[in-house]
């Protein structure tokens, strides 16, 4: 096929700034991250959702009772990422895990930052590691690290 | 087997404003949905399905927002459907919801339209650059203005008819607590003196950019009979589409608009719309579309729609056919909700629940929405009595 016969193709990059209004519940969670604090929300049966939801996932009732939760918890399931893709926020090999924080009833997806796959196991205890500079974003939480005996006791 | 009779059991609206910075999209939709349920005296559990509509996702930058709204709209464990037909979406969303009742698939359906225009810039979203074409960044006003000039030339309408529509709708809006624009001190002269944006459209002849949501609860005949508040019965529903560019297209009076109107009036058994309809809510984002649609829909003779503006026929203050008593799109424009507001306001009129902008004794009303380059049309007729 000659150049003239080829259908034309062109790049199209769409780029535009949006604003996102978080509302009170998600807003409180984000503000907490900036202050190195983790917040969940309590349902009418006492169970706690982290990250919080604005409306009950079963009854659809509005949820309003924010509660501060533990920064430590248990790895429920995980996978090992090696090497991370270029777009990944983490440069080094790491685990992506579902982590259930102590006293909460849902798990959240985040990284577990350990040196090698052999250090990972389901049921291991981990604790939050924060960035020095925080802006109110989920990435303020750098990831989770293995809980040391000192923290555990 | 004939279609199940369908009733509007409840209506809920948010106060339309330029920025609802206090709520997320979910919170905004929840507010309207909750009010519609309250009006219908129903609980979330009694709703069978949710039908949601909004304009392009680019308007907020949340892709497929319906997927995260299930909890907020009480749709957990139920079907939730998204409708999109550009600016007419609020109307077509209500009609899709109605069809679920008419077909006896469901008994009670919650339907909602929303837009949070403060989260982006709709003009940009409508004018995305495309490869191999020059963007003229006309925006909706630039697109429609030459068509309005064609109408003026065809009909011989005086230059200030558009200003009269805009002033009338802003006066109507003062009677509607949910309207975005409440311009108490606005004078006709100020409308005329406002900056010319796209001749013949002045700034004051354009719609605002609004955040807001509008919801309705629709039900079958049995739920309409049981309802505690007055209901509006659906007498006719129609949708039509056409391409925005084909040989012989009449941009001023699109074929799809005429066919859609003919269909909906036929269903409702209406032969003289001007005499038989008591209140009208038509989609008028730019002032001149009021006379243009009045003609296309059959409320006015061709080339005579502007006379109904000039002689006050379309005014709530004693006019024979009050148009956009709510203040219309010219006074509130959360785009994805704007069509549903027209349909909901038509229902409020025949329920006798339109408050200060009520047309006395309204028995039959007409709700209308259009979208794209005047390509997509949705219409319904509702009545105080069963069809």
Contacts between the chains, C-beta under 8 A, distances in Angstrom:
chain1	res1	chain2	res2	distance
A	8	B	131	7.9
A	8	B	132	6.5
A	10	B	131	3.4
A	10	B	132	6.3
A	11	B	131	7.5
A	12	B	129	7.4
A	12	B	130	7.1
A	12	B	131	5.4
A	14	B	128	6.2
A	16	B	58	7.8
A	16	B	61	7.5
A	16	B	120	7.2
A	16	B	121	7.6
A	16	B	124	6.0
A	16	B	125	7.8
A	18	B	60	6.6
A	18	B	61	3.5
A	18	B	119	5.6
A	18	B	120	5.0
A	19	B	118	6.6
A	19	B	119	4.7
A	19	B	120	7.1
A	20	B	61	7.7
A	20	B	119	6.5
A	21	B	20	7.3
A	21	B	21	5.7
A	21	B	22	7.9
A	21	B	23	6.7
A	21	B	24	5.7
A	21	B	25	7.6
A	21	B	116	7.0
A	21	B	118	7.5
A	21	B	119	6.5
A	22	B	24	5.9
A	23	B	22	7.4
A	23	B	23	5.1
A	23	B	24	3.5
A	23	B	26	7.1
A	23	B	27	4.7
A	24	B	22	7.8
A	26	B	24	6.4
A	53	B	71	6.3
A	54	B	24	6.5
A	54	B	26	5.3
A	54	B	27	6.4
A	54	B	30	7.9
A	54	B	71	7.4
A	54	B	72	6.5
A	55	B	26	6.7
A	55	B	30	6.9
A	55	B	71	3.9
A	55	B	72	4.6
A	56	B	71	6.6
A	57	B	71	5.3
A	57	B	76	6.5
A	58	B	76	6.3
A	59	B	44	8.0
A	60	B	44	5.4
A	60	B	71	5.5
A	60	B	72	7.2
A	60	B	73	7.4
A	60	B	74	4.0
A	60	B	75	7.7
A	60	B	76	6.0
A	62	B	30	7.3
